[in-house]
Amino acid sequence: MSNEPSSAPPATTHVSAVTDGVTRVFMWEDDARIEVRNLGGEIVIQANTAGLRTLSGHLLTLAQDGTPDGTHLHLEESNGLEDGSTSLVLERCDEE
């Protein structure tokens, strides 16, 4: 992860998603930097402190009671990730 300016965070610091009539808000902390790399046999998620708090907030939002199965958030280099990152989808799945 470079220390140079990047495309993250997105132009707005929150995204609202409505699923089954329930609004979920995903927030980005100021100065969040998140990079996702695919090294073949493993995925590396590298983030600064604000980026780690942002990711944990996204996961907690997906874990909220009443969030339907299949609710997800796409993170891409043009949407919350550092330039050159591999896309990442965070998705709730309660099916066993």
Secondary structure, DSSP 8 states (H G I E B T S, - for coil): --SS--S-S-SSSEEEEEETTEEEEEE--TT--EEEEE-SS-EEEEE-HHHHHHHHHHHHHHTSTT--TT-EEEEBTTBBS-TT---EEEE-----
